[in-house]
């Protein structure tokens, strides 16, 4: 009969050991992948032209996703709107970026011309601060409620355990009392 390698270890501990082994293997694999990726990035020289193209594309995308189209069709960003007006605005933004204007200058000019209601990103000021803070407040409240509920349930379990111990000692006392009473009755019967 073959014996298991971890026979002397309880089953729950075996599960923990296997879980840690898998975690270690996963960590090693991830670190090898990250190292290989970093080496590939170092060895491949990025051309300045690609960097300029990527910067231009990201600037254009930022403009197209942060302002609404003024066409009146549907309240959509310029990137999502498919009307001719959105196409003209996109071409205007592209030309202005190529002319050397910054994203902030172009966006400010657009919003000054058509109004702040066409800004797709909610500014962090005034009542909007409440909208940004509300998820954090809600998560904190939920966490507090869970903490209180768990704390009370733990306390009630401890109280239940203490009450059970008290009842057990009370039943022992009552059993002793019953025995004493029975012994007194026997003694009384013998004397009478």
N, CA and C atoms as a LAMMPS dump frame, in Angstrom:
ITEM: TIMESTEP
0
ITEM: NUMBER OF ATOMS
576
ITEM: BOX BOUNDS ff ff ff
-5.0000000000000000e+02 5.0000000000000000e+02
-5.0000000000000000e+02 5.0000000000000000e+02
-5.0000000000000000e+02 5.0000000000000000e+02
ITEM: ATOMS id mol type element x y z
1 1 1 N 0.843 -1.178 0
2 1 2 C 0 0 0
3 1 3 C 0.887 1.24 0
4 2 1 N 0.544 2.209 -0.888
5 2 2 C 1.312 3.437 -0.964
6 2 3 C 0.799 4.438 0.05
7 3 1 N 1.714 5.168 0.618
8 3 2 C 1.303 6.219 1.553
9 3 3 C 1.417 7.557 0.855
10 4 1 N 0.509 8.423 1.184
11 4 2 C 0.506 9.759 0.578
12 4 3 C 1.654 10.583 1.15
13 5 1 N 2.139 11.482 0.367
14 5 2 C 3.272 12.306 0.778
15 5 3 C 2.91 13.209 1.946
16 6 1 N 1.677 13.732 1.944
17 6 2 C 1.249 14.642 2.996
18 6 3 C 0.258 13.955 3.935
19 7 1 N 0.444 12.672 4.191
20 7 2 C -0.522 11.912 4.985
21 7 3 C -0.623 12.422 6.42
22 8 1 N 0.463 12.886 6.958
23 8 2 C 0.467 13.348 8.346
24 8 3 C -0.158 14.734 8.512
25 9 1 N -0.466 15.406 7.404
26 9 2 C -1.037 16.757 7.462
27 9 3 C -2.554 16.644 7.317
28 10 1 N -3.328 17.344 8.143
29 10 2 C -4.797 17.299 8.015
30 10 3 C -5.245 17.827 6.652
31 11 1 N -6.448 17.413 6.223
32 11 2 C -6.947 17.776 4.894
33 11 3 C -7.059 19.281 4.709
34 12 1 N -7.503 20.004 5.721
35 12 2 C -7.644 21.451 5.573
36 12 3 C -6.29 22.112 5.361
37 13 1 N -5.256 21.608 6.009
38 13 2 C -3.914 22.156 5.825
39 13 3 C -3.38 21.823 4.438
40 14 1 N -3.733 20.644 3.907
41 14 2 C -3.315 20.29 2.548
42 14 3 C -3.876 21.292 1.556
43 15 1 N -5.125 21.66 1.726
44 15 2 C -5.754 22.629 0.828
45 15 3 C -5.021 23.96 0.888
46 16 1 N -4.647 24.399 2.084
47 16 2 C -3.925 25.662 2.238
48 16 3 C -2.563 25.58 1.568
49 17 1 N -1.87 24.463 1.723
50 17 2 C -0.556 24.293 1.113
51 17 3 C -0.677 24.343 -0.407
52 18 1 N -1.66 23.639 -0.967
53 18 2 C -1.855 23.653 -2.418
54 18 3 C -2.205 25.05 -2.915
55 19 1 N -3.024 25.761 -2.151
56 19 2 C -3.392 27.111 -2.548
57 19 3 C -2.165 28.017 -2.573
58 20 1 N -1.298 27.913 -1.595
59 20 2 C -0.087 28.736 -1.555
60 20 3 C 0.874 28.352 -2.672
61 21 1 N 0.928 27.064 -3.011
62 21 2 C 1.786 26.637 -4.11
63 21 3 C 1.299 27.244 -5.422
64 22 1 N -0.01 27.225 -5.643
65 22 2 C -0.569 27.829 -6.861
66 22 3 C -0.314 29.332 -6.882
67 23 1 N -0.446 29.986 -5.758
68 23 2 C -0.197 31.422 -5.699
69 23 3 C 1.263 31.724 -6.025
70 24 1 N 2.184 30.924 -5.512
71 24 2 C 3.607 31.132 -5.794
72 24 3 C 3.898 30.926 -7.278
73 25 1 N 3.316 29.874 -7.866
74 25 2 C 3.516 29.636 -9.298
75 25 3 C 2.947 30.773 -10.132
76 26 1 N 1.791 31.278 -9.76
77 26 2 C 1.176 32.391 -10.474
78 26 3 C 2.044 33.643 -10.361
79 27 1 N 2.587 33.9 -9.179
80 27 2 C 3.46 35.055 -8.978
81 27 3 C 4.71 34.939 -9.84
82 28 1 N 5.31 33.774 -9.891
83 28 2 C 6.516 33.582 -10.699
84 28 3 C 6.207 33.781 -12.174
85 29 1 N 5.093 33.231 -12.636
86 29 2 C 4.714 33.376 -14.046
87 29 3 C 4.465 34.84 -14.396
88 30 1 N 3.762 35.563 -13.539
89 30 2 C 3.489 36.98 -13.8
90 30 3 C 4.773 37.797 -13.821
91 31 1 N 5.679 37.522 -12.899
92 31 2 C 6.929 38.286 -12.873
93 31 3 C 7.773 37.983 -14.102
94 32 1 N 7.748 36.75 -14.599
95 32 2 C 8.471 36.437 -15.831
96 32 3 C 7.866 37.162 -17.024
97 33 1 N 6.543 37.236 -17.077
98 33 2 C 5.874 37.922 -18.18
99 33 3 C 6.194 39.412 -18.15
100 34 1 N 6.136 40.019 -16.971
101 34 2 C 6.424 41.45 -16.85
102 34 3 C 7.873 41.742 -17.232
103 35 1 N 8.783 40.903 -16.805
104 35 2 C 10.197 41.094 -17.134
105 35 3 C 10.428 40.964 -18.634
106 36 1 N 9.812 39.964 -19.245
107 36 2 C 9.966 39.775 -20.689
108 36 3 C 9.369 40.951 -21.454
109 37 1 N 8.222 41.443 -21.014
110 37 2 C 7.592 42.582 -21.673
111 37 3 C 8.451 43.832 -21.56
112 38 1 N 9.053 44.055 -20.399
113 38 2 C 9.922 45.22 -20.213
114 38 3 C 11.153 45.119 -21.111
115 39 1 N 11.705 43.923 -21.262
116 39 2 C 12.872 43.75 -22.127
117 39 3 C 12.517 43.984 -23.581
118 40 1 N 11.336 43.541 -24.002
119 40 2 C 10.903 43.751 -25.378
120 40 3 C 10.715 45.238 -25.644
121 41 1 N 10.133 45.97 -24.683
122 41 2 C 9.932 47.407 -24.855
123 41 3 C 11.263 48.148 -24.92
124 42 1 N 12.253 47.718 -24.137
125 42 2 C 13.563 48.368 -24.171
126 42 3 C 14.273 48.107 -25.486
127 43 1 N 14.139 46.888 -26.009
128 43 2 C 14.867 46.541 -27.222
129 43 3 C 14.244 47.167 -28.463
130 44 1 N 12.929 47.37 -28.467
131 44 2 C 12.293 47.974 -29.643
132 44 3 C 12.316 49.484 -29.477
133 45 1 N 13.069 50.148 -30.303
134 45 2 C 13.185 51.601 -30.233
135 45 3 C 11.944 52.244 -30.826
136 46 1 N 11.249 53.041 -30.045
137 46 2 C 10.072 53.719 -30.563
138 46 3 C 10.509 54.957 -31.302
139 47 1 N 9.929 55.139 -32.448
140 47 2 C 10.294 56.273 -33.285
141 47 3 C 9.561 57.511 -32.806
142 48 1 N 10.172 58.67 -32.888
143 48 2 C 9.515 59.898 -32.472
144 48 3 C 8.234 60.166 -33.263
145 49 1 N 8.18 59.73 -34.509
146 49 2 C 6.99 59.938 -35.326
147 49 3 C 5.797 59.186 -34.749
148 50 1 N 6.035 57.945 -34.261
149 50 2 C 4.959 57.167 -33.638
150 50 3 C 4.466 57.846 -32.364
151 51 1 N 5.4 58.437 -31.614
152 51 2 C 5.032 59.124 -30.382
153 51 3 C 4.177 60.342 -30.703
154 52 1 N 4.558 61.086 -31.731
155 52 2 C 3.785 62.268 -32.123
156 52 3 C 2.402 61.859 -32.604
157 53 1 N 2.336 60.79 -33.4
158 53 2 C 1.042 60.308 -33.877
159 53 3 C 0.166 59.845 -32.716
160 54 1 N 0.765 59.143 -31.763
161 54 2 C -0.001 58.663 -30.611
162 54 3 C -0.487 59.834 -29.762
163 55 1 N 0.357 60.837 -29.57
164 55 2 C -0.036 62.019 -28.801
165 55 3 C -1.157 62.774 -29.502
166 56 1 N -1.015 62.943 -30.807
167 56 2 C -2.046 63.626 -31.582
168 56 3 C -3.372 62.87 -31.493
169 57 1 N -3.319 61.54 -31.644
170 57 2 C -4.536 60.732 -31.59
171 57 3 C -5.186 60.801 -30.213
172 58 1 N -4.38 60.768 -29.153
173 58 2 C -4.961 60.833 -27.81
174 58 3 C -5.54 62.214 -27.525
175 59 1 N -4.884 63.276 -28.017
176 59 2 C -5.429 64.625 -27.844
177 59 3 C -6.745 64.789 -28.591
178 60 1 N -6.791 64.284 -29.826
179 60 2 C -8.021 64.37 -30.612
180 60 3 C -9.132 63.568 -29.942
181 61 1 N -8.815 62.382 -29.452
182 61 2 C -9.826 61.552 -28.772
183 61 3 C -10.334 62.243 -27.511
184 62 1 N -9.427 62.878 -26.771
185 62 2 C -9.851 63.601 -25.569
186 62 3 C -10.833 64.711 -25.924
187 63 1 N -10.549 65.442 -26.97
188 63 2 C -11.466 66.503 -27.401
189 63 3 C -12.816 65.934 -27.824
190 64 1 N -12.78 64.87 -28.604
191 64 2 C -14.016 64.307 -29.15
192 64 3 C -14.885 63.649 -28.081
193 65 1 N -14.286 63.228 -26.979
194 65 2 C -15.065 62.549 -25.935
195 65 3 C -15.461 63.461 -24.783
196 66 1 N -14.943 64.692 -24.754
197 66 2 C -15.25 65.554 -23.612
198 66 3 C -16.21 66.687 -23.931
199 67 1 N -16.617 66.83 -25.185
200 67 2 C -17.605 67.853 -25.527
201 67 3 C -18.738 67.231 -26.329
202 68 1 N -19.942 67.778 -26.126
203 68 2 C -21.115 67.31 -26.859
204 68 3 C -21.221 68.036 -28.19
205 69 1 N -21.85 67.367 -29.128
206 69 2 C -22.134 67.977 -30.422
207 69 3 C -23.319 68.931 -30.247
208 70 1 N -23.27 70.067 -30.892
209 70 2 C -24.328 71.067 -30.755
210 70 3 C -25.421 70.896 -31.812
211 71 1 N -25.409 69.802 -32.555
212 71 2 C -26.324 69.628 -33.678
213 71 3 C -27.79 69.568 -33.252
214 72 1 N -28.075 69.127 -32.071
215 72 2 C -29.447 69.047 -31.602
216 72 3 C -30.079 67.684 -31.82
217 73 1 N -29.374 66.757 -32.428
218 73 2 C -29.938 65.414 -32.662
219 73 3 C -30.2 64.725 -31.324
220 74 1 N -29.175 64.236 -30.75
221 74 2 C -29.221 63.563 -29.452
222 74 3 C -28.023 64.073 -28.674
223 75 1 N -28.132 64.14 -27.391
224 75 2 C -27.019 64.642 -26.574
225 75 3 C -25.928 63.571 -26.533
226 76 1 N -25.029 63.626 -27.51
227 76 2 C -23.928 62.678 -27.613
228 76 3 C -22.621 63.441 -27.795
229 77 1 N -21.54 62.792 -27.409
230 77 2 C -20.242 63.415 -27.645
231 77 3 C -19.967 63.43 -29.145
232 78 1 N -19.029 64.222 -29.539
233 78 2 C -18.721 64.352 -30.964
234 78 3 C -18.247 63.017 -31.524
235 79 1 N -17.565 62.253 -30.723
236 79 2 C -17.086 60.942 -31.16
237 79 3 C -18.252 60.009 -31.484
238 80 1 N -19.324 60.074 -30.724
239 80 2 C -20.455 59.165 -30.906
240 80 3 C -21.477 59.677 -31.922
241 81 1 N -21.588 60.982 -32.087
242 81 2 C -22.578 61.565 -32.979
243 81 3 C -22.152 61.325 -34.432
244 82 1 N -23.099 60.941 -35.272
245 82 2 C -22.782 60.609 -36.664
246 82 3 C -23.348 61.614 -37.66
247 83 1 N -23.668 62.81 -37.223
248 83 2 C -24.228 63.8 -38.144
249 83 3 C -23.105 64.554 -38.855
250 84 1 N -23.462 65.322 -39.855
251 84 2 C -22.486 66.091 -40.632
252 84 3 C -21.824 67.172 -39.773
253 85 1 N -22.584 67.708 -38.818
254 85 2 C -22.035 68.74 -37.932
255 85 3 C -20.887 68.174 -37.103
256 86 1 N -21.067 66.98 -36.59
257 86 2 C -20.013 66.341 -35.803
258 86 3 C -18.779 66.108 -36.656
259 87 1 N -18.967 65.735 -37.918
260 87 2 C -17.83 65.549 -38.821
261 87 3 C -17.075 66.847 -39.05
262 88 1 N -17.818 67.961 -39.219
263 88 2 C -17.162 69.261 -39.4
264 88 3 C -16.408 69.681 -38.141
265 89 1 N -17.019 69.442 -36.974
266 89 2 C -16.352 69.797 -35.706
267 89 3 C -15.069 68.979 -35.548
268 90 1 N -15.136 67.7 -35.866
269 90 2 C -13.955 66.835 -35.747
270 90 3 C -12.848 67.32 -36.676
271 91 1 N -13.189 67.679 -37.91
272 91 2 C -12.186 68.197 -38.847
273 91 3 C -11.589 69.509 -38.336
274 92 1 N -12.437 70.366 -37.752
275 92 2 C -11.957 71.631 -37.182
276 92 3 C -10.975 71.364 -36.045
277 93 1 N -11.331 70.427 -35.149
278 93 2 C -10.441 70.088 -34.041
279 93 3 C -9.116 69.538 -34.575
280 94 1 N -9.173 68.673 -35.57
281 94 2 C -7.975 68.069 -36.136
282 94 3 C -7.065 69.167 -36.717
283 95 1 N -7.643 70.09 -37.473
284 95 2 C -6.855 71.167 -38.081
285 95 3 C -6.221 72.057 -37.014
286 96 1 N -6.987 72.36 -35.971
287 96 2 C -6.453 73.232 -34.915
288 96 3 C -5.344 72.551 -34.13
289 97 1 N -5.475 71.226 -33.893
290 97 2 C -4.401 70.489 -33.219
291 97 3 C -3.142 70.471 -34.077
292 98 1 N -3.307 70.262 -35.369
293 98 2 C -2.152 70.263 -36.269
294 98 3 C -1.511 71.643 -36.347
295 99 1 N -2.325 72.707 -36.139
296 99 2 C -1.795 74.073 -36.16
297 99 3 C -1.025 74.393 -34.888
298 100 1 N -1.119 73.528 -33.873
299 100 2 C -0.323 73.718 -32.666
300 100 3 C -1.102 74.178 -31.446
301 101 1 N -2.423 74.276 -31.544
302 101 2 C -3.211 74.666 -30.373
303 101 3 C -3.298 73.488 -29.405
304 102 1 N -3.472 73.813 -28.125
305 102 2 C -3.575 72.763 -27.118
306 102 3 C -5.027 72.311 -26.985
307 103 1 N -5.197 71.176 -26.359
308 103 2 C -6.532 70.623 -26.139
309 103 3 C -7.368 71.589 -25.306
310 104 1 N -6.772 72.145 -24.288
311 104 2 C -7.504 73.045 -23.39
312 104 3 C -7.935 74.313 -24.119
313 105 1 N -7.088 74.853 -24.991
314 105 2 C -7.457 76.047 -25.746
315 105 3 C -8.648 75.763 -26.668
316 106 1 N -8.582 74.652 -27.367
317 106 2 C -9.656 74.304 -28.302
318 106 3 C -10.953 74.066 -27.546
319 107 1 N -10.895 73.312 -26.436
320 107 2 C -12.1 73.017 -25.656
321 107 3 C -12.7 74.298 -25.077
322 108 1 N -11.855 75.177 -24.538
323 108 2 C -12.33 76.43 -23.955
324 108 3 C -13.004 77.294 -25.014
325 109 1 N -12.412 77.371 -26.192
326 109 2 C -12.993 78.156 -27.284
327 109 3 C -14.353 77.583 -27.696
328 110 1 N -14.44 76.259 -27.794
329 110 2 C -15.699 75.594 -28.176
330 110 3 C -16.787 75.875 -27.137
331 111 1 N -16.44 75.742 -25.851
332 111 2 C -17.425 75.946 -24.785
333 111 3 C -17.803 77.42 -24.654
334 112 1 N -16.86 78.319 -24.922
335 112 2 C -17.195 79.746 -24.913
336 112 3 C -18.164 80.081 -26.043
337 113 1 N -18.013 79.422 -27.186
338 113 2 C -18.863 79.692 -28.346
339 113 3 C -20.262 79.108 -28.164
340 114 1 N -20.357 77.843 -27.713
341 114 2 C -21.651 77.152 -27.68
342 114 3 C -22.251 77.03 -26.286
343 115 1 N -21.488 77.257 -25.26
344 115 2 C -22.01 77.243 -23.899
345 115 3 C -21.495 76.074 -23.082
346 116 1 N -21.494 76.247 -21.746
347 116 2 C -20.952 75.2 -20.862
348 116 3 C -21.814 73.94 -20.814
349 117 1 N -23.056 73.996 -21.297
350 117 2 C -23.91 72.805 -21.29
351 117 3 C -23.401 71.742 -22.268
352 118 1 N -22.452 72.094 -23.135
353 118 2 C -21.903 71.125 -24.082
354 118 3 C -20.624 70.465 -23.572
355 119 1 N -20.307 70.697 -22.32
356 119 2 C -19.154 70.034 -21.711
357 119 3 C -19.615 68.687 -21.173
358 120 1 N -19.029 67.61 -21.67
359 120 2 C -19.487 66.256 -21.331
360 120 3 C -18.942 65.766 -19.992
361 121 1 N -17.954 66.447 -19.453
362 121 2 C -17.37 66.041 -18.174
363 121 3 C -17.887 66.988 -17.103
364 122 1 N -18.443 66.401 -16.063
365 122 2 C -18.996 67.193 -14.985
366 122 3 C -17.861 67.872 -14.21
367 123 1 N -17.853 69.205 -14.115
368 123 2 C -16.77 69.877 -13.388
369 123 3 C -16.854 69.589 -11.886
370 124 1 N -15.709 69.523 -11.246
371 124 2 C -15.634 69.221 -9.818
372 124 3 C -15.719 70.534 -9.049
373 125 1 N -16.939 71.031 -8.929
374 125 2 C -17.161 72.266 -8.186
375 125 3 C -18.633 72.352 -7.811
376 126 1 N -18.91 73.104 -6.779
377 126 2 C -20.294 73.332 -6.358
378 126 3 C -21.009 72.053 -5.97
379 127 1 N -22.242 71.925 -6.447
380 127 2 C -23.076 70.766 -6.098
381 127 3 C -22.543 69.484 -6.724
382 128 1 N -21.743 69.603 -7.773
383 128 2 C -21.171 68.421 -8.414
384 128 3 C -20.225 67.664 -7.486
385 129 1 N -19.66 68.36 -6.508
386 129 2 C -18.801 67.677 -5.538
387 129 3 C -19.556 66.575 -4.816
388 130 1 N -20.829 66.825 -4.571
389 130 2 C -21.653 65.814 -3.903
390 130 3 C -21.768 64.559 -4.761
391 131 1 N -21.924 64.74 -6.068
392 131 2 C -22.022 63.589 -6.97
393 131 3 C -20.72 62.789 -6.991
394 132 1 N -19.585 63.458 -6.905
395 132 2 C -18.314 62.751 -6.874
396 132 3 C -18.081 62.067 -5.526
397 133 1 N -18.55 62.674 -4.444
398 133 2 C -18.3 62.125 -3.108
399 133 3 C -19.311 61.062 -2.701
400 134 1 N -20.483 61.063 -3.327
401 134 2 C -21.556 60.164 -2.894
402 134 3 C -21.171 58.679 -2.933
403 135 1 N -20.511 58.161 -3.97
404 135 2 C -20.143 56.737 -3.928
405 135 3 C -19.249 56.392 -2.745
406 136 1 N -18.329 57.279 -2.407
407 136 2 C -17.439 57.02 -1.273
408 136 3 C -18.232 57.032 0.027
409 137 1 N -19.152 57.978 0.148
410 137 2 C -19.981 58.067 1.352
411 137 3 C -20.849 56.82 1.492
412 138 1 N -21.449 56.379 0.393
413 138 2 C -22.312 55.19 0.425
414 138 3 C -21.511 53.955 0.808
415 139 1 N -20.319 53.794 0.221
416 139 2 C -19.486 52.642 0.574
417 139 3 C -19.081 52.676 2.042
418 140 1 N -18.774 53.854 2.556
419 140 2 C -18.407 53.965 3.974
420 140 3 C -19.591 53.603 4.867
421 141 1 N -20.783 54.059 4.5
422 141 2 C -21.973 53.724 5.288
423 141 3 C -22.262 52.225 5.259
424 142 1 N -22.172 51.622 4.083
425 142 2 C -22.41 50.175 3.982
426 142 3 C -21.382 49.414 4.806
427 143 1 N -20.113 49.83 4.715
428 143 2 C -19.078 49.179 5.52
429 143 3 C -19.339 49.325 7.013
430 144 1 N -19.79 50.514 7.437
431 144 2 C -20.114 50.726 8.85
432 144 3 C -21.27 49.858 9.306
433 145 1 N -22.298 49.748 8.468
434 145 2 C -23.453 48.912 8.822
435 145 3 C -23.037 47.456 8.936
436 146 1 N -22.244 46.984 7.991
437 146 2 C -21.774 45.595 8.05
438 146 3 C -20.938 45.371 9.301
439 147 1 N -20.081 46.328 9.643
440 147 2 C -19.246 46.206 10.843
441 147 3 C -20.115 46.105 12.095
442 148 1 N -21.128 46.98 12.187
443 148 2 C -21.999 46.975 13.366
444 148 3 C -22.772 45.663 13.452
445 149 1 N -23.305 45.197 12.328
446 149 2 C -24.078 43.951 12.333
447 149 3 C -23.197 42.777 12.741
448 150 1 N -21.99 42.697 12.184
449 150 2 C -21.094 41.606 12.559
450 150 3 C -20.676 41.701 14.024
451 151 1 N -20.459 42.903 14.482
452 151 2 C -20.07 43.096 15.877
453 151 3 C -21.189 42.64 16.814
454 152 1 N -22.424 43.017 16.476
455 152 2 C -23.557 42.62 17.319
456 152 3 C -23.795 41.123 17.262
457 153 1 N -23.656 40.521 16.081
458 153 2 C -23.885 39.081 15.984
459 153 3 C -22.813 38.32 16.756
460 154 1 N -21.578 38.813 16.741
461 154 2 C -20.518 38.186 17.524
462 154 3 C -20.818 38.332 19.014
463 155 1 N -21.28 39.516 19.411
464 155 2 C -21.634 39.738 20.817
465 155 3 C -22.792 38.854 21.248
466 156 1 N -23.8 38.692 20.368
467 156 2 C -24.933 37.85 20.737
468 156 3 C -24.522 36.386 20.82
469 157 1 N -23.552 35.972 19.973
470 157 2 C -23.055 34.594 20.067
471 157 3 C -22.332 34.383 21.388
472 158 1 N -21.558 35.376 21.813
473 158 2 C -20.855 35.262 23.08
474 158 3 C -21.854 35.24 24.238
475 159 1 N -22.894 36.076 24.157
476 159 2 C -23.919 36.089 25.197
477 159 3 C -24.66 34.761 25.238
478 160 1 N -24.94 34.189 24.064
479 160 2 C -25.617 32.893 24.004
480 160 3 C -24.743 31.809 24.619
481 161 1 N -23.445 31.841 24.329
482 161 2 C -22.531 30.859 24.895
483 161 3 C -22.452 31.01 26.414
484 162 1 N -22.42 32.259 26.897
485 162 2 C -22.369 32.495 28.336
486 162 3 C -23.669 32.042 28.994
487 163 1 N -24.793 32.306 28.332
488 163 2 C -26.079 31.872 28.883
489 163 3 C -26.162 30.358 28.91
490 164 1 N -25.633 29.706 27.876
491 164 2 C -25.626 28.24 27.842
492 164 3 C -24.771 27.672 28.971
493 165 1 N -23.644 28.284 29.238
494 165 2 C -22.783 27.835 30.33
495 165 3 C -23.478 28.055 31.671
496 166 1 N -24.185 29.188 31.8
497 166 2 C -24.905 29.467 33.032
498 166 3 C -26.032 28.457 33.235
499 167 1 N -26.753 28.134 32.167
500 167 2 C -27.835 27.146 32.279
501 167 3 C -27.278 25.779 32.644
502 168 1 N -26.118 25.421 32.066
503 168 2 C -25.512 24.134 32.39
504 168 3 C -25.13 24.093 33.862
505 169 1 N -24.561 25.173 34.384
506 169 2 C -24.189 25.175 35.796
507 169 3 C -25.443 25.183 36.671
508 170 1 N -26.514 25.868 36.201
509 170 2 C -27.762 25.87 36.971
510 170 3 C -28.372 24.483 37.003
511 171 1 N -28.288 23.751 35.888
512 171 2 C -28.849 22.398 35.882
513 171 3 C -28.02 21.473 36.755
514 172 1 N -26.702 21.683 36.833
515 172 2 C -25.869 20.892 37.721
516 172 3 C -26.244 21.165 39.174
517 173 1 N -26.451 22.424 39.491
518 173 2 C -26.838 22.779 40.854
519 173 3 C -28.189 22.154 41.177
520 174 1 N -29.112 22.226 40.259
521 174 2 C -30.432 21.658 40.536
522 174 3 C -30.345 20.146 40.658
523 175 1 N -29.463 19.493 39.887
524 175 2 C -29.289 18.04 40.033
525 175 3 C -28.704 17.718 41.392
526 176 1 N -27.761 18.503 41.853
527 176 2 C -27.194 18.283 43.18
528 176 3 C -28.254 18.501 44.255
529 177 1 N -29.063 19.516 44.043
530 177 2 C -30.129 19.793 45.004
531 177 3 C -31.111 18.637 45.04
532 178 1 N -31.444 18.093 43.885
533 178 2 C -32.365 16.951 43.817
534 178 3 C -31.767 15.756 44.556
535 179 1 N -30.486 15.52 44.363
536 179 2 C -29.836 14.41 45.052
537 179 3 C -29.854 14.608 46.567
538 180 1 N -29.589 15.852 46.997
539 180 2 C -29.604 16.143 48.435
540 180 3 C -31.004 15.934 49.007
541 181 1 N -32.011 16.395 48.279
542 181 2 C -33.389 16.236 48.75
543 181 3 C -33.747 14.758 48.813
544 182 1 N -33.326 13.984 47.79
545 182 2 C -33.616 12.546 47.786
546 182 3 C -32.928 11.863 48.969
547 183 1 N -31.68 12.272 49.246
548 183 2 C -30.956 11.682 50.378
549 183 3 C -31.633 12.03 51.692
550 184 1 N -32.097 13.273 51.835
551 184 2 C -32.808 13.685 53.051
552 184 3 C -34.098 12.896 53.213
553 185 1 N -34.817 12.66 52.108
554 185 2 C -36.054 11.863 52.168
555 185 3 C -35.764 10.438 52.617
556 186 1 N -34.731 9.843 52.089
557 186 2 C -34.352 8.48 52.477
558 186 3 C -34.007 8.425 53.964
559 187 1 N -33.263 9.404 54.412
560 187 2 C -32.89 9.442 55.827
561 187 3 C -34.133 9.616 56.701
562 188 1 N -35.046 10.463 56.257
563 188 2 C -36.281 10.696 57.008
564 188 3 C -37.109 9.429 57.077
565 189 1 N -37.178 8.669 55.939
566 189 2 C -37.953 7.421 55.917
567 189 3 C -37.346 6.383 56.845
568 190 1 N -36.035 6.312 56.903
569 190 2 C -35.404 5.331 57.764
570 190 3 C -35.618 5.663 59.236
571 191 1 N -35.654 6.938 59.559
572 191 2 C -35.827 7.338 60.942
573 191 3 C -37.269 7.165 61.388
574 192 1 N -38.19 7.232 60.504
575 192 2 C -39.59 7.13 60.923
576 192 3 C -40.053 5.739 60.97
